[in-house]
Amino acid sequence: MIAPAPQPPSPGIAERTYAGVLGKLIGVYLGRAVEGWSYEAITDTFGEVADYVNHQVNWPLIVPDDDISGTFLFYRALEDNGCPADIDAGAIGDSWLNYIVEDRTVLWWGGLGRSTEHTAYLRLKAGVRAPASGSIALNGKGMAEQIGAEIFIDTWAMVNPGDPERAAAMARAAASVSHDGVAVEAAVLLAAMEAAAYGERDLDRLLDLGLAYCRSDELRTVIADVRGVCARSGDDWRAVRAWLGAHHGYERYPGNCPMVPNHALLIASLLLGGDDFQKGLKIAVSSGWDTDCNAGNLGALNGIRLGLAGLETGPDFRGPVADRMYVVGADGGECLTDAVIETRRILRTAARLRGETCAEPPARFAFEFPGSVQGFGPCPLHRGRQAVTRVGNLDRTGDGNGLEIAFEGLAAGVTGTVSVPTFIDPKPRGVSDTSYFEVVASPSLYATQTVTGVVRSFAETNPSLRFFIHYFDGTEQLARLDGPWIAVGRGDNPVRFEVPDTGGRPIHRLGIELGAPRRLDGRIGLLSLDWKGAPANLVFGTARELTPALTPWDTATFWTRQFVASARHWATDIYNTFTLSHPGDNGVITFGGRDWTDYAIASELVLELHETAGLVIRARGHRRYYAGVVHAGRASIVRRRDDRLDVLASVPFGFEPNSRQRFEVSAEGDRIALAIGGVPLLSATDDAYASGGAGFLIEGGTVPANGLSVRRIGGN
């Protein structure tokens, strides 16, 4: 069979999907600042929340949140399993276990029988397959009918644009991993509405369509009552909120965050807001209860329904967000992401579900959607006077897509800089902690990678430019390293930057600096910017080399946060580089990303007290990877896929207790190889995982590790 030629997604579907992703982010960020506040406290403090209020409560705007991470992680079960149209709850539950790092990512870790999602996770971990993991029979009606079934559901609709039937079926499977009863029915109804919203704008018709997939008489009755109250309200949203409080207040339902009150409020906000994007979100957030969940779902639905233009009829919601988001999971290299990157992934999955292929963008940063900036802005770490006056999209001026960088007053001693985050802050400056959701991430950019791009100039006289990075130095303070100046001529200019060595310390930002010898005003366009493949030669030394002030009594370091660990204990070691320790199976520590294809990872491991120890390669989550290990008197290459562990190759191997053994595991094409002590021991061929991050595996014990390196193979 001849594969179909790549097809670009329909502009209508693509832009509506992007608007839905943005709507989700805007709603979550609006609601997050007052999550947990009572309706009365919100009213007394703000009156109405019609714009971002994070600065008034001393919180950052861009925060990790379960509504975002779960939404953009769990639907990857489709991509990871070949995009089956009939995906079941069991496969989605496997993705929960693959991407969630226990007690750290995605979920509210409130405890068994207290947090619905935590309870479901513990069921899955104990071997209970979904949908039993979320069932009323196992967890009770109160636990199973909380709001979480709905908050992760938007992407299941977005991969089925215009197909509410399949969106409803997938949503039912996804929601039942952790929920049951009316909670699942509410999620199904919402997903069907969102899928239909690609072609249907009328709210009454959308609601009627969604109800056709709902199997709960209770939910049907609640929605009918809400529709009636809204129709009689005369646009008085506070009267509707009073009715909701009297008839569907939290005290009438068991659990911490029941579905029915929040779903009723979501429907009321949708109906009362109508085609006014801001008004609907204002009602959802100002009304209390689960503010970020309700506003996030409403923002996604109205983003799809109203499109990008609908997002721009009120205040500038998009500018402060700048497409930025965290998707926090075991794939740490994909945590710092943006609305464009996530939209591409959704569109790619949707195309595969239709039996089509989707044209890939030319680069990581291609700014192809109207108004997109993909996290770029004037550099907040700029030194001296900032000459950059505006960062936006070139589509504003009809010059195609790209990042527009406008500047005024470039001159000797005055430059302009823009930058994009590539790793997390140690702690946001001047604000409280981001939230009770931890930012667990690996950098998206590493030393010795190569950055390439295209810069467009519009004038005869143009600034020069140079790339720079901000990274965390040996004192764990931000330092800057610059590339060489590059002359820019009129037209399109290819540019290139070899990222300098940082000694294994994480890179915080990638930037571009503009300079000129005499006064210059104008603008340039960044058409694309990209890097891919493993680092050419990334080397970590000892912990003391990385942090010279390290002592045996204080081994806390920031640079270790670039690794994502599901091992129980993971820390620097004053005498080595790391200590890996895990009492049970599958203690995994990884870094890097899915763009790493052909490469080798090496480290010196101290072998003594453990059941299995070795190095991981091409990890795609923490339950899908290859590894080269020693275990039970053998050296083996293994492949893990969810609960299944396959030995691809194995030979006898003995070692002296407490001996230091240099492991190297490499992947090139479909060949995986293991060498120990510089001696090639074995290899295997397998094509299950074409790319992914790298790291360590430790089971049933402890292993110190000295040094770590990643070496690119070939030109990937």
TISEMI-441791 format. One record per atom (N, C-alpha, C, O): x, y, z. Coordinates in steps of 0.05 Angstrom, whole numbers, plus 5000, padded with zeros to 4 digits. Example, Ala and Ser with C-alpha at 12.3 -4.5 7.8 and 13.67 -1.06 7.14 Angstrom:
526448865156524649105156526449345156528549345169525749555142527349795143525850015157526850235161
***
This chain:
501749765000500050005000501850255000503750275016501250444983502750694982501650885002499250945003503450985020502551175040501551435028502751525008499451555039498551805028500652025031502152025051500652215012502552435014501852605038499452635045503852725051503252905074501353125066501653255045499353175083497453375078497453585101497353505124497653835094497454035116494654035127492753985112494254075153491654075164490054315153491154525146487354285152485654505143486254745160486254725185486554985148487055225164484955265185485555345208482455205179480355235199480755055222480555145245481254795217481654605239484254675255484254675279486354735240488954795253488755035271489555025295487555255261487455495278485455465300485855575322483255315296481355275318482555095340482055135363484254905332485654745352487554915368487654895392489055075354490955265368489355445386490255495409487055555377485455725394484355575418484155685440483755315414482855155437484955105457484455115481487455055448489755025466490155285482490455285506490155515467490555765480488255825500488755925522485855765492483555805510483855645535483155745557484755405533485255235557487255375575486855395600489555465564491555595580490555855593490955895617489256015578488156265588486256215611486456345632484456025608482555965629483855865654483255955676485855685651487255575674488755805689488655825713490155965674491756175686489956385699490756505720487656445688485756625701484756515727484656655747484056255727482856145750484756055771483956025795487256005764489055885783489656075807490055975829489756325801490456515823488456525846489156595868485956445840483956445862482856165867480756135879484255955858483355685863483355645894485255705907481155535903480955485932479655715947478955685971479255945934477956165947474956125947473855995928473656215967470656205967469556415948470956615941467156375940465756575923465656845937466057055925465156845963465057095978467757235979467957475977469957075983472557195984473357325957474557535956472657185935473257295909471757555905472857755895469157555912467557795909468558025926468758245916469257965951470158175969472858295960473358535963474558125949477258215941477358345914478558555910475958225894476258315866473658415854473658545833471358365867468858415854468358205833467058005837469558255809469558055788472358015777473958205776472957775770475657715759475357705728474457505717475957935716475657965687478357955672478357955647480557955687483257945675485057795695484157725717487557755687489357615705489757765731490258015730489657625753490057755779492357625794492757675818494057465780496257335793498057525808499057465829498557755795500457945807499358055833500858145851496758055837495558165861495657965884495258035907496157705878496357505899499257395900499757195913501157545887503957475888504557195878506157055890503357135855503956875842504856935814504057135802506456745802507056775774504656705757502756575766504656805732502456735714502656455703500756305702505056385694505456125681506255925703508455925714504355745709504755555731504255265722502855225702505555075735504854795730502054745741501354845762500454585727497754535736496754265726497354195703495254125742494353865734492453885710492453705693490954095708489154135685490654145658489754045638493054255659494654275635496254015630496253905609497753925651499453695647497853445640498553305621495653395654494053155648492853165621492652965607491853405614490553435588492453375565491753245545494953465567496853445544498653205547500353155530498353045568499852795571498252545564499052385549495852525576494452275576493452195548493451955541492752385531491852315504494152205487493752105466496652235497498952125482498851825481500451695467497051705496496551415494495951345465496651125456494751525450494151475422496751455406497251255393498351665408500951665393502651425401503951305384502751365426504551155436503650875429505150685430501150845420500050585413499250565384497550385377500250735367499650725339497050845330496050795309495951015348493451165342491050985335489951005314490350795353488050625348485450785352485150925372483650765333481050915335479350805358477550945368479850555366478250435388479850405413479550205427481650595419483250565443481550525468479350635471482550355486480950285510482250405535484450505534480750385556481550505582484150375592485750515604484550115587486949985596489450115585491450155599489450175559491750295546492250575557494550665560490150725562490350995573491450975602493051145610490550785617491650745644494550675644496050775661495450525624498350475621499850725617502150765627498750915602500051175597500251335623502151475627498151315640498451445666500951345680502551505690501251085681503550975696506251045682508251075696506151075656508651135641509551425646511851485648507651605647508251895647508152025675509452225679506751905693506552025720508951935737509551695738510252125750512252065770510952075798509952295806510851855811509251835836510052045856512352095861507952175868508252375889509452635879510052815895509952665852511252905842509853045819509853285818508752895800507753025776504752985771503652785781503553165757500853165746498653185766497053365765498652995786496252965803496453125829498653205837494153155842494153235870494452985886492752805886496752975900497452725915496352745943497752765963493652735944492252765970491852515986491052526009492352285974492152035989489951855979488051945967490151595985488151395979485551465992485451506016483451475977480751535987480251835993478151906003482252005986481952295990482152435963480452605957484152365948484452475921483652255901484652035901481652325884480652125865482852025846483151785842484452205835486452125816488751975830489751775818489452055854491551905869490551625875492051435872488051605882486851345887486951165863487750935864486151285840486251125815489151045808489550825799491051225812493851165806494750925823496050745813494050925849494850705867493550445858494750235860491050455848489750215838491350115814491949875812491950295795493450215771496150095779496949885768497550225797500150135806500049855818501849695816497749805832497449545845496549325826496149095834496149395800495449195780492549185773491749015757490949375783488149385775487949535748488749765746486949405728486749525702484449715701482349685714484749925685482550105679480649955660481549805643477949995663476650205679476050135708474950295723476749885717476249815745477650005764476750055786479950115755481550295772479950545781480550655802477950635765476450865772473550815780471950995782472950565784470150485786468850555814470250565834466250595813464750625838464950375854465050385879464850145841464949885856467449865873467349755895469649975864472149955879472650195897473650165919471950435888472750675902470450825915470851005931467950745910465650875922464651105904466151215888462051165907460751355890461851635894462351785875462251715919463351985924466052035912466552245899467851845915470551865904470451865874472052015861468751715862468751675833467351895818467651925793465852065832464252275818465252555823463752735828467952585823469152845827469752965799469252845779470853205799471153365774473353265756473353335732475253105766477553045749477052905723478652915705474752775720474152645695473952845672474552775649473253085679472753295658475253455652475553545629476953495671479053695668481253615648482653785638481453355643483553255625482453195597483853075580480053265591478553145568478853295542478253185521479853545542479653715518481253605494480253625472483553485499485153385476483853145463484253105439482252995477480852775465478852875444478252735425477753105449475953235429477553355406476753325383479853485413481453615392482553425372483053505349483153175379484152985360481852865343482352705325479452945349477152855334475453085324473053095330476653275310475153515303472853445284473153315264470453535292468053485276466953205279465153125264468053045297467152765301466352725330467852595345464052825339463352805367462952515376463252455399462152345358461652065366464251935375464351805396466351965359468951845368470151995391471351865408469852255392470752405415469452305440470752275461466852255439465352165463466351895471466651835495466851715452467751445459470551455472471051315491472351615461475051635472474951765500476351685518473251965502472952105528471851915549472751925572470051735542468951545561471151355571471351295594472851265552475051095560477051235578477951135598477751485570479751635585478751705613480151685632476251795615475151885640474851645660475051685684474351415649473851185666476351065679476250895696478651165671481151085684481051155714481951015731479851385719479851495747477051555758476851605782474951545742472351635750470151445740470651255725467751495749465451335742462951505745462951725754460651385737458051505742457751775728458551805704456551965742455852225730458352375721458252535703460652325734463052455727463952385698464752555683463752125692464452045665462452155644463252245623459952165651457952265633458352565627457952655604459152715647459652995643462053035624462053215607464152875628466452885611465752815582466752945563464152615578463352535551461752755538462252815515459852875552458253085541460053315532459653425510461953395549463753625542465453555518465753725500466553315517468253245494466653245468467653335448464253145469462553145445462053435436462053495412461453605455460953885448463454015436463254165416465753965447468254085437468853985408469554145391468453725404468953625377467053745357467753805334464553765365462553885347462954185343462054295322464254315362464654605360466454685337466554925330467854505325469354565301467654655278468454795260465054565279463254645257460654755266459054845249460154765292457654855303458155065324459655015343456955305321457455525339455055565358455455675380452655485350450255535366450355375392450755135392449955505415450255375441448055175446448554955456445555245439443455055445443754795428443254575438444554825403444954595387447254425397447154185397449454565406451654415417450854265442451654035445449354385460448554255484446754015478447053795489444854045459443153825452444753595440444253365446446753665424448453455413450053315435450153065435451253465453452653335475450953155492451752935500448453245497446653085513445952815500445152625513446152805474445552555459447452335467446852095463449852405477451752205485451852155515453451995525450152295530450052275559448152055568445852045558448951885586447351655595446251705623445151525635446651945634445851995662443352165663443352395654441152055674438752215677439252445697438052655694440852395717441452605737442752845723441953075728444652795706446053015693444153155673444153405671442553005659440553125641438753315656438153535646437853235679436053405695437453655705436253875703439853625714441353865723441754055701441354295705442453965677442954145655440354275646440354515639438254125646435654245638434954475658433954685650435354425684434854635704436654875699435655105701439154835694441055055690440155215665440255465666439455085644438555225620436155395626435955625617434355295642431955445648432555685666431555905661434255655686434955875703436456095688435956325691438356005670439756205654437956355636438256605632435956225624434056355606432456565621431656765609431856515646430156695662431856915676430657085689434456895675436157075692436257355683436957535699435657415657435957685648438757775649439358015654440657595644443557665643444657725671446857845673443257645692444257685719445757435728444557255740448357425723449857185730449957135759450156905768449957345776450057295804447457165815447557005834445257225802442757085810442956785803442056615818444156725780444556445773446456305792446056085800448556455800450456335819449156285846449756085859447356465854445956425879444156175877444056015896442856135854441255895851442955645851442155445864445255655838447055425839447955355867448055125875448655565882449455515910447255395926447855225943444855475922442555375938441855095930441054935948441955025905441054765896443254565890442754325891445654655886447854475879450454555893452654515881450354655916452754725931454354485939453354255939456854525945458654305951457554135974457953885975456154265993455254116017453153906010452553736026452053915986450053715977451353465965449953275959453953465961455253245948457753165964459053325977458352905963460752815978463352885963463252945939465552875977468152915964469053205965467653385973471653245957472853505958472153695935471953935939471553575912471053735889469053595870469853495849466553585878464553425864464053535835464253775830463453345817462953415790460453585786460653795772458253515797455653635790455753945794454954085776456554045817456554345820458254475800457554685788460654365795462454495776461554475747461854665732460454245740459454215712457054405708456754525687455354425728453054605726454054895722452855045706456054975738457155245735458455285708458255495696459855075698461055095671458955145650459255315633456754995651454555035631453355305634452755435614452955395659451755665663453655885652452656075640456255855657458156055647458156055616458456275604457955825604457855805575455355945564455556105545453055895576450556005566450456305571449556465553451256395595451056675601453156845587452757075580455456715582457656865568457056885538457957075525455656695527455056705498457556705482459456555486457656895463459856915445462057105455463857185440461757185480463757365492465657195509465057115531468057145497470056975510470757065538470756915557471257325541471957435567469657405587470157335611467257465579464957455597464557175609464157145633464756975592464356705602466456635623465856515644468956695617471156645636470856805662471356705684469957055659469457215683467457085702467857075726465356985691463256855707464356605720463956555744465756435704466856185714468856225737468756085757470556425734472656475755471456625779472056565801469756825774468656985795466756825813466156915835465756605803463756445817464956255837463456125852467556225838468856045858468655755849468455685826468655575870468955285866471555225852473555355858471555045833474154965821474755155797474255085774475855385804476055605785477755545760477055605738480155415765481855375742480855145724481155155700479554945737478454725721476154815703476154765679474254965716471955055700472755245679471755225656474455445685475255635665476955505644476855585620478655315651480255175631478555025610479055045586476554875620474754735601473154935584472854895560472155145597470655335582472355485561471455525539474755555569476655685550477255505526477355605504477655245531478155065509475755045490476155065465473355005501470954985484470555245468470055235444470655475482470155725468472455795449471955935429474855715455477055755436476555615410476855725389475655355412474955205387472555335374472655375349470555405389468055495378468255775365467155825344469755955378469856235370472356295354472556495340474356115355476856165340478656375352477956485373480856425339482756625349481556895352482157045371479856975334478657245335476957265361476857485372475757055369474057065393475757115418474657225438478257025418479957065442480857355444481857435465480457515424481657785423479658015424480258235416477157955434475158165435475158305462473858505466476658195482476958315508479758415513481058525494480758385537483558465542485558295528484758085516488058365528490158215515490757965533492657975549489257755529489757505544492257365533493657235549492757385507494957235495497657345501499557195505497957605501500557725504502057635529504357545527500857655553502357565577503057265577505057185589501357105564501856815563504156755544505856585550504156885521506256845501506556555493508756455487504356405494504256115486505455935507505555685502506456035529508155865547506455675564504155745572507555445569506155245586508155035595510254995583507454895617508854665627507154415623504854425630508354205612507053945612508953765629510953665618508253725654510053615673509653315675507553225685511553155667511352865668514152735667516152875670514152475662516652335662518452395638520852355639517252505616518852605593519652885600518453075590521752915615522553175626523353375604522853615608524453285582525353465561523053595546523453775531520553495551518253615538516553775557514253845551517553835581516053985601515754275593513554375593517954405586517854685577517054685548518654625530514554755543513454735516511754975511511755165526510254975489508655205482506155115467505954885458504355305464501755235451502055155422500454985412504055255408504455175380505454885379504454725363507454815395508554545395506354345402506154135390504754405422502654225431500454205410499253995406499854425396497854415375498854235352497254075341501354255345502454085324502053785331501253625314502553725356502353445365499453345362498953125353497553515370494753445368493953405339492653205332494853585322494153565293495353315281494153195263497753255289499053015278497552755287497152575270496652755312495152525321492452505307491452295300491152745304488552745290488752645261487052495252490952725248491352625220491752325220490652195202493252215238493751925239491151775244490651565233489351885261486851765266485051755241483351585238485551955223483951955198485351795176484451795153487651675182489151525162490751705144491451615122491351945153492952135137495552195150496052105173497252335137499752435149499552735149498252865132500952855168500853145172503553265166505653165176503753465150506253595143507553705168506353835185510153635172511653735195512454015191513054105169512554175213513654445211516554445204517954245209517654665194520454665186522354675210524754615206521454745234523254775256521654775282519254795282523154745304521954755331520455015335518255015345521655235327520455495328519955585299521855665285517455585290516755665263514555875264513956005243513255925287511356145291509156145270508456355260508155915263506355885240503455975245501955995226502656005270499956085275499756385279501656505290497556505271497356805274497756885303496556775322499557085307500157195333501957025351502457105373502856795341504456625359507256735362508456845344508356695387511156775393512656555406515156575409511356335414512656095424514556145448516656025450513756325465515256375490517356585488518556665508517856695464519856905460518757175470516357225469520557335481519957605489522557755494524657635493522358015500524758155509526058015532524657935551528657985531530057815551529857945579530658175582528757805599528557925625531257955639531358095660533357835628536057855640537858055624540258035627536558225608538158405592539858595609539058675631542258645599544158825613544059095600544459125576543559305616543559575605540859655593538859525598540959865576538459955563537559755542539159655527534959705542533759505524532759655499530959825501533859585476533059715451530659565437529459685420530059315446527859175434525259295445524859305469523559385427521059515436518559345432516459395444518759145415516458975410517258705399519158685383515958505410516258225400513558125393511858105411513058045368510457945360510857765336513057655331508757725321508857555297508857725272507457935271510357645252510557795227507857815212507557985195505957635219503457645205501957905209500257985194502758045230501558315236501958505213500258675208504258485200504958665178504658545150505558665131503558305149503158175123505658055112505858015087507758005128510257905118510557605123512757505125508357465125508457175129508557115159507857285176509556875165509756795193512656805202514456745186513156875226515756895238515557085262513557205267517757095277517857265300518857545292521057565282517157745296517958015290519358135315518258135337521758235311523258365332523758655324525358715307522358845337522559125331524459255351524559185374526059445342528059575359528259875353527759955331528960025373529460305370531960385386532360295409533660545374535960655389538260465392539760495411538460265375540960105375543360295370543160465352545460265385547760435381550060315397549760115411552460435394554760335410553960345440553260545450554160115453553560095481550660045488549960005511548960035467546059985471545259755453545359795428544459535464543659305448540759235454539559345473539659045439537058935444537158635445538658515430535758515464535758225466532958115469531158235481532657875457530257715461531257435470533557355464529557295484530357025492527956855497525656955498528456595500526356405506527356215528529656145528525556145547526455955568527055685557525655585540529255555567529855285561530055105586530454865584529755225609529655085634528355255655527855495650527755135678526155275698527955465714530355455714526555655728527855825747528355665773526855485779530555735788530855605814528555685832527655515848527555925830525156015843524456285831526156455829521956315822521256565809521856805827521356795851522957015816523857235831521557405842519757485826521457465868519557645879516757545883514957695888516457275879513757165882513956915900516156815905511656835910511556595926511856345909512156375884511856105921512155865906509955845885507755955889510555715862508655715840506055585847503955675838506155365862503655225868504454975883506754925888502354815889502954555901503654345880504254115887503754425854504754245833507654315827508254545820509354125830512254165826512954185797511754045780514854365790515854365763518154165761520354215771517553945749519553735745520253735715518453695698522753785708523453835680526353775675527953775693526853725650529553725639529853955620527754045609532254055615532554275596531654175568531753945561530854365551530254305524532754345506532854255483534754485517537254535502539654465519539654505543541654345506544054255520546554355507546654415483548654385523551254455513552154255491551454015493553554355471554654215448552454135428553053995409549954225431548054195410548454435390549854625397547254405367547554615346544854735341542854605335544755005343542255155338542555275309544555395303540455235293540455355267537855505263535855455276537955705245535555865240535756025215537756015201533656185210533556365188532556635198530456655210534156845192533357115200532857285175534457275156530657425175529957595152530257885159529257975180531558035141531858325145530258465123529858365101529458705129527658855111528959115101527759255085531359175110532559435103535359385091536459155093536559585080539259565070541259565092543359425091540759725113542559735136541259575159538959645167542659385170541459205190543359165213545759205211542259085236543959035259545558775255544758605238547658745269548958485272547558335295546158455311547858075296546657925317548557715328550357625313548157635352549557405363547757255382545957365395548156995383546656825402548056835429550456895431546556785450547656755476546056555492543756495486547256455513545756285532546156395560548256505567544156365577544456395606544356115618542555965612546256055635546455795647547155825677547956045685546755615692547455615720550255535724551055305718551955715735554755655737555455495762553555385775557955465769558855305792557855405818557855255838557055665820555855765845552855755844551455855861551755635822548955615817547555885814545255925821549156075804548056335795548056345765549456195752546356515754546156535725548556685713549256905722549856565694552056685679551356675650549556525641552756835634552156855606554656775589556856845596554156635567556156575547555156665520552856615513556856795504556056905479557356755455559556655457555856755433557056665408558256895393558157125402559356845369560557065354558357235340556157145336559157485334557257665320556957565291558857465279554557585281553857505254552757745238550957875247553957795215552958015199550257935185549957705177548458125183545758065171545458245147545658485149544958125124544358265100541458275093539858125106540658435074537858455067536858185056538358045041534458095064533357845055533657635077533757695101533757385069533757155088536657065093538157015074537357045118540056985126540156725143538956725165541356515134541756275152543656345174545656475170543056255198544756305222545156035236543655855234547456025251548255775264549655845290551056045292549255675310550455725337551155455349549455295354553755415354554655175369554455245399555955415409552755115413552255175441554755115457555654885456555855305472558355255486558055055509555955015519560354945517560454755539559854895565560955115570558154775581557554885608558354695630557654745654559854485624560654295644558354135656558554035678556254095640553953945650551954105665549853995673552454365668550454525682548254615663548754655640545754635673543454675656543354955644544155155656542354975619542055225605539255325611537255185607539055575620536555695629535155835606532655825605536555975589535356125567537156125543539656125545535856135520537256175494536356445484533956505484538256615476537456885467538956975442540856855433537957195431539157335408539557625416537657755425541957725412542658005417543058145391544458045373541958385389542258555365544058795373543858905394545858865355547659085360548259245334547959135312549059495337549759665314551759875324551659965347553559965306555660155315554560435318555760605332552260495304551160765306548060745306547060525300546660955312543860955316542360805293542760855270540660605302539160445283536460375294536360265316534360435280531660355287530660165265531460185242528859985272527759815251526659555263525759545286526759345247525759085255527058865239527958915216527158635249527958395235525958175241524358195259526057965225524357735230526057485235527957435220525257335255526357065259524456865247522356805259525056755224523156585210523156305222520956185223525356215232525455945244527855925262529856065259527655735281529955675299529555385307527355305314531755235307531554955312534054835323536254945320533754615338535954435345534654155348532354135356536253955342535153685345537453495348539753555341536953255358538953055362540353085388540153295401541752875396543152885422545553075421546453145399546553165444548953335444551253195431551552955431553053355420555453245407557253105427558252885422557553235450559353115471558753255497560153445505556753175511555853295536557153135559556852885560558653265577560253125597559653255625559853495628558853085644558653155672561053055687561852815683562253225703564453135719563453035746561152945749565153055767564252985794562553205805562353425794561153145826559353335839560953585848559953805846563353545858564953765867565953935844566254175847566353815821567053975797564754145788565054365779562354035790559954175783559154395803558254605796559554325829558954515851561354515870561354355889563354695866565754685882565354715912566854625928563154855920562654905948561254675962560554695986560754455948559354225959560854115984563354105984559354036004560553916028559153656034556953616024560353486051558853236058556253286073554553116074556053526085553653586101551553746086549353786095552253836062550353976045550853906016552554016003549253716007549553625979547253715961546853605940545753915971543554015955544654175931546254355935543854115907544654255883542354305865540354155865542454525850540354575831540754425805538754355792543154375797543654255771542553975769541953875747542153835792540953565791538053575784536853365777536753815785533953835778533453805748531153795739535553785732535153735704534553435698534053355675534653275719534052985717531252935729530553055749529752765716527052685726527352405738527952215723526752375764527252125777524652005788523152135803524151755780522151605794523451405813521951245826526051405815527451255836526751385863526551635864526551225884525751335910527751535921526951745932530351485917532351675927534351725904535251545890534951985902536652075879537952335888536552525895540652335889541952575900544852585889545852395879546052825893548952845888550352685910549252625931552852635904554552485923557252625924558552665903558152695947560552855950563052705938564852835929562952445938565252295929564952195900566952125887562552205890562052125862560552355848561052585853558752285831557052495819554152465828552752655834553152205829550452155837550351905855552251745855548251885870547551635883544751565874542851715877544451315864541851215855540951005874542450825881538451035884537550835904534550795900533050995899533750545899530850485897530350215909531750025902528350185926527949925940526549715923526749475930525149795902523549605887524349595858526649635851522349545841522849525812522749795799521449985808524149815777523850045758524350315770522750495768526650345783527550615791529050745768531250675762527750935756528851055731529451355736527951495749531751445725532551725726533251805698535051675686531952005686532552075658532852375655532152535672534052445632534152725622534252705592534352485580534152935578534152935549531252925539529352935554531052895512528352905500527952715477529752565470525652725465524852545444526252605418525952445399527652825416529152885391531852745392533352765372532652615414535152475415534752205401533152045410536252155380535851905365538251725368538151535383540451775353542751595354544951715372545951935366545551575393547551685412548451465431547351245431550451535448551351345468551451495495552051735496550751355516550851455544552851285559552851035556554551415576556551265591556751375619556451615623557351205638557851285666559251055680558950825673560751125701562150925717560350865741559751035757559450615743557750525764559250355785560950195777558650395810559950245832557950015839555850065851558649775832556849545835557249395861559449315868555049365876555149205900552349125909551548895904550849305921548349245933546049325915545149555916545149145898542949205880542048945867543548745867539648945856538648715841539148765811539948585796538649015802539149085774540249375773539349545788542249415756543349685753544349715725545349525713544149965714545150005688544250275677543450455692544450305651543850555637541450525619541150315606539850735618537450745601537950915576539451105577536750825554537050975529534350975514532850785516533851195499531351225484528951185502527051045495528951315525526651305543524451485533524951715525522051375533519651525525517651495548515651345546518151645569516851595595518651415611520851345603517551325635519151165653518350865653519250715669516650795634515950515631516150425602515050215595517450585586518050505558520850605552521450845549522750405549525550475544527050225538526050005541529650265529531650055528533550105551533850335561534949895560536949925581539049705577538449485569541549785584543749585586544249555616544949745629544049305626544049265655545649015663546348845646546349005689547348765701545248675722544148835736544748415722542748305740543048005742543447875721542847895766542847605770545147465756544747255743547547575757549847445745550047465715551547315702548547655703548547685674548647975667547848155682549548025643549348295630547248265607547448075592545448455606543248425587542448695575542948905587541348685551539948905539536948845541536048635532535449025554532648975558530949195546531849415541528449125540526549315530524149305549522949095553523449535560521049555577518749685561519149885548516449565563513949675552511749625572510649405574511149835588509049815608509849595628511949605640508049395632508649185651510548975641511548805656511148985615512748765603515648845601516249065592517448665609520248695606521348475589521248235597522448535566523548335548526648355548527748575545527948125551530848115549531448065519530847855508532748265507533348255478536048105473536347985452537848115492540347975490541547945518541148125535543047735523544147695550546547515549546647325533548547565566550947395570551547375599550847565614552947165608553847155636555747385642557347475625555547495666557347715674557647715704555747715719560147705713560747715741562447955748563848065730562448045773564048285781564748255810563448125825566948385817567748405845566048605860565548825849565048535884563448725899564948995903567348995908563549205901564549475904566549555882568149735885566349425859568149485837566849705820564449735819568549865808567650075790567749975761569749885751565449995748565249895721564150115703562050225708565550175681564650375662562650255642563450085626560250345644558150245626557850445603558050685606557450335579556650505556554450355541554750125533552150495537549950385522549550565498549450815501549350455474549050615450546650515434545850285436545550705419543350645401543950775374544351025373543950615353544450725326542550575307542850335303540650715296538650575280537050385297536050465318536950135289535449935306537349765322536449555333539849845325541849685340542349815367543050055369542049655388542549745415544949575425544949335421546949705437549449565445550149635473549649855482551449455487552449495514555449425515556249205507557049605526559849545532560349605562559149795573561949445575562649485603565749465604566949275594566949665618569849675620571249705593573449605590569949825574571149865548570949625530571949625507569649405539569449165524566549135513564749115529566149125487563449075477562548795485563848595480560248785498559248535508557048405491557048165486555148575482552948465467551348685454551648915460549748605434548048795420545448655413545248405414543448815406540848705397539748905377540449135376537948795361536448975342533548985349532348775355532449225349529649265356528849535346530449725347526349565337525449825327523049945342521650105331522649855367520349955382520650255388518650395386523050345395523450625403525550745386527950665387524850945370526751065352528351295364530451375354527351395387528751625399527751645428525851515436529051825443528251865471530551935488532851935479529952005513532052095532533651875543533351635536535551945561537551765572537651785602536751985614538951585615539351605644540151345656541651185644539051295680539851065697537450895704535250985703538050635710536150455721537250325745539550225745535750325767536650195792534250055804532050165806534649805812532549645824533749495848535849375847532249505870532949345893535649405905537149225912536349665908538849725921539850005914538350185906542450035917543750295913546250265896547750075898546750465879549150475862550150755860548650935851552550815869553851075863554651085834555350875822554551325822555351355794557251595792556851805804559451545778561551755776561651845747562351685729561052095742561152205716558752115699557451925705558352255677556152195659556852335633557552565633556452195611556952325585554852225565553852005567554152405546552452335523553952425498554852645496554252235479555752285455553952225431552951995428553652415414552052375390553452185370555952205367551952015358552951835337551951925310549451955307553651975291552852065265551952355265552652505283550352425246549652715242546852775251545752975243545652605268542852655276542552905293540352975301
***
